């Protein structure tokens, strides 16, 4: 049985980590998510969330963050290891949990190919 917990070590919280990932300028997107990524030296993939006030009230923003965390939790074993990701939901799209799961899996696989040296 696989462990589907979302641990505290999988959260990106430091501003320096967000700046490092944004500075790398490696991103992928689709109609549901914009994802920025950078590699890390750890054996796990970590996420940070960026949901702006343009998405609406605090209740709406917190719901989006819960959906994104749940999508990551359910797909974390399908994703490549050793990445730091910033997930940004697209505005004006009524996305479901399944949409975020598919988007995350597809976009991260694309981004990981861009990050690996040839």
N, C-alpha and C positions, 0 to 999 in steps of 0.2 A: 504494500500500500504506500502510495507516495505522500509525502508531507506537503500539504497545501497551505501551511501557515505563512502569514506575512509578518516577518520578524522586524524588530526595530533596526537591525543592522542592514536591512534592505531599503531604508529611507535615506534620501538625500536631504539634508537640512542646512548645511553650512553654505553661506553665500559664496564662499570661495569655490566650492564644488560647482555651483550653478554657473559662475563666471568662467571657470575652466571649460565646462561643456559648451557654453555659448561661444567662447572664443575659438573652439575647434571647428565650428561651422560645418559640422557633418550632420545633415538632417535628411529626413524622409517624411513624406506626408501623403495623405489621401483625403477623402471627403470628410472623415470623422476626426482625425488626429494629425497634429504636427509633432514630430519627435526629433529632439536634438540628442546626440549621443557622443560619447567618448569612451575609450577603453579604460579599465582600471586594472589593478594588479591583484584583485581579489578573486575568489572562486565563486562569487555570486553576482547576480545582476541587481543593481539598485535603481530605484526610481525617485524622481522628484516631480512635483506637480505644480503647474502654473496655470491658474484659472483667474482671469482678470475680471474686474467689475463690469466689463462689457457684457458678461454673461447674465447679469441680473443681480437679484438680491442675494444675501448671504445664504439663505436657505437653498436657492438654486445652485449657487457655487459649491456649497458643501455636498449637495446631492451628486453633482458632477464628479467631485473628488472621490466620493465613496464608490461610484461606478468605476472610475479609473483604477482605484486600488483593487477592487474586486476583479476586474478584468485582468490585471497583472497577476493577482494571486492565483487565478485559475489557469493562466497560460504560462506561468514562470518556468515550468519544466520543459516547455517547447522552445523557449528562447535560448539563444546562445549565452554562455556564461562569460563573466568578466566585462560587463558593460555598465556604464552609468547612463541613465536615460532621463530626459525631461519630457513629460507628456503634457501637451497643450491641446485641449479640445477645440474644435472648430465652432465658430458662432453660427447661430441660425439653423443648426441641424438638430433634429430630434433623434439623437442616437440612443440605441439600446445597449444593454450589456453585451449582447452577442455581436453587435456592430463594433464595439470597442475591442472585444477579444479578437475578432478577425483582423481588424485594422492593426492592432498591436503586433500580432504574430507576423503578418505580412510585411509591415514596415520595418520591424526590427531585423528580420532576416535580410532585407534589402540593405539596411544601414550597416549591418555587420560585415557584409561583403565589401562595402566601401572602406571600412576601418582596417580590415586585414591587409597587411603589406604583401605585395606580390613577389 
